[in-house]
Amino acid sequence: MPNNQQSLFNFDNTTQELRNKTLQEVQNVCNYCYKCDLSKTRTKVVFGEGVLASKIMLIGEGPGQQEDNSGRPFVGKAGQLLDKILQTQDFSREKNIYICNIVKCRPPENRTPNDKEIKACRQYLDAQIQIMRPEIIILCGATAVKSMLEIKSGITKIRGQWFNGPFGAKMMPLLHPSYLLRNQSKAEGSPQWLTLQDIKRILDEL
C-alpha cells in the first residue's frame, strides 16, 4: 500500500477534466524518466491505457517485448488472454477499466523487476491511483501483490480475497494471465476457472 498518499497531489475537489489533464502531465514526466537502469534498455515507456474515469484499475508487473514496442500494456499473448477473460464479464479497456503496471519500462529478457526499479517507478503508480481514485484495484500477478500488499503469502493462497487499499479502494489479487497460458484447462477448479470466478466477484462488488 502506498505510504506517501499525500505526497504528490490533492485532487479531492477537482473535476474529471482536470484529473485527466494532470494524469497526462504525470505521463509526460514518466516518458522522460531516467531514475533507474530500465530507462537505458527500453524502447517505449508503457504508462497505462483505458478509461480514466473507471472504477476499476488493474495493475500488472511490467511491460514485455510487445508492450515495449507498442507503448501499450498487456498486448501480447498474456494480454490477449486477459482481455478475453475480462470480456466474459463485459469488462474492457475501451469501456470500463484502466490497465497499468508496477514498472513502466520493460526489464531485460522480461525478468522480474527488482526492488530498486520498483521503488524508482512507484511515484508514477501512486499518482495514477491518487488521481483516478479507483474503487477496486486488481493486483495481477505476484509482483503487483508483493508491491502493493507487502506480504509474503503466495498469490495462489490469497487470490480472490479482498484487501484494504489506498484512498478507500478494495484490492483483489488475481492470477497473472502468463500463468494461465501455462495452465490451459478451463475445468472447474483450474486456474482459468478460478480467475473467472474472481472476475465475477469483482463485478458483484461493483
N, C-alpha and C positions, 0 to 999 in steps of 0.2 A: 504494500500500500504506500502511496506517495507520502513522504514525510515532510514535504515542503509545499503543501497545498496552497498556501497563500503567498508564495514567493514570486510568482510570475505576474499574475493579473487578478483583478477582481471584476467579475462580469455579472454580478447578481442583478443589476438593473439595466443591462444593455439589451438592445434589440437583436433579433437574429441576424439582421443585415450587418450590424457592427461585429457580431461574433464571427460571421463568415469572413469579413474583411480582416479581422485580427488573426484568424487562423491562417489566412493566406500570407499575412506578414510573417507569422512563425515559420511557415513553409519556405518562404523566401530566404530566411536566415538559415534554415536547415539545409537548403540546397547548396549553400556555400560553407558548410561546416567542415572544419579540419581538426576536430578535437581528439580524434583517435586515428589509428592506422588504417581503419577500414576506408577512410577517405582516399587513401593512396591507390587502392585497387578497384574502387567502384567505377561503374560506367554511368549510372544514374542514381540519384537519391530516390528512394521509394517512400514517400511521406505518408500517403494514405489515399483512400478512394471510397466514395459512397455518398450517402445522404447526410449532409452536415447537421440537419435538424433531427436526425434519427434518435430514437430512444435506446437503440442498441449499438454498442461498439464491440467489434471482435478484434482481439489483439493476438497476433501470432508471434513467431520467433524472429524472423528476419528474411530478407529477400533471397531468392535463389537466382540462378543464372537468367531465367526468362524474365523474372521481375527486375533484375539489374539492367537488362537490355531495354525493357519497355518503360520502366519507371512506375509500374503498377503492381500492387500487392496481390499475391495468390492468383497468378495467371497460368502457372504450369499445370502439370497433371494433378498435383495435390489440390491446387486451387480450383481446378475444374470440377473435381470431385466435391469439394466443399460447396461450390455453387449449386451443384445438383442436390446435395443434401439439404441445403437451406431452402431451395426452391420447392421441396416437397411440402414445406410449411409456409409457402408464399413469402419467404424472405429473399431479398436480393439487394445487391449494392446499388442498383438503379432505383429501387423504390423505398427501402426502409431499413438499411443497415449501413454502418460505416466500418471499414476494414483497415487496419494498420498493423504495425509490428513493434516489437520491443526495440529493435535497432533498425535504422532506416537505410543502412548500406549493407551490401552483401558481404558476409565473411568468406574469405577464400575457401574454395572447394566445398562451400556450403557447410562448413564446420559450425559447431555451436558457438555463439558469441561469448566472449569471456567477460568477467566481471568488470574490467576496466572499460570495455566497449559499451556494455550495458549502462554503466554509470554515466559515461560521457553523453549518451543519447537520451538519458532519462528525462531531461528537461523538456524535450520536444514532446514526448509521450504525455508527461504531466500537463503540458499546455493544451494538448489535444483534449484530454479528459476535462480539464478545468473550463475550457471554452465551450465544449459541446454539452457537458453535463449529461451523459447518458444515464438512463435508469438501470440498464443492465449492461454488464461488461462480460463478454465471453472470453475466457482465457484459453486460447487454443494451443495446446501443447505444453510440455514440461517446462520450457524456458519461460514462457509467459506466466505460468503458475509460480515458479520459483521467484521470479522478479516481483510479481505483484502481491503474492501472499507471504513470501519469506518463510515458507515452511518446507520441511524435508520430506513430507509424505509423497509417495509416488502418485502420479496422476491417475493411474488405474484404480487407486483406492479412494480418491476423492472426486472423481469426475461425476458430474450430475448433482453435486452438493452446492448449496448456496453459502456464500461468504460475504461479509460486510466489505464494501468498497468505498472509495473516496467520494465525498460530496453526496452521501446517501445512496450511492449506487449499490446494486447487488451484483456479485461476481460469481460466475459458474465456470469451473474447469471443464474443458471439452477435449476429447482425444484429437490429436493432430491428424489432418487428412493424409499426410505421408505415412502415418502408422496404419491408417485404414486401407491404403493402397496395398500394403503388405498382408492385409487380412481381408480377403475379398468376400468372404462368406457374409450373407445377409440373414442367416438363420437366427432364430430367437436366441438371445444371449451372446451373439457375436459382437465384436467391436462396432461394426456398422449399425447393427440393430440398436445397441446401447446408445450410440450417438444420436440416432433418430429419436429415441425416447427422450434424451436430454433436450433436443431442439423443441420437442413438443412441450416439455415442461417450461421452457423459456416462453413459448407462445402463451401457455396457460397463465404464466405470471404476468404477462402484459395485459 
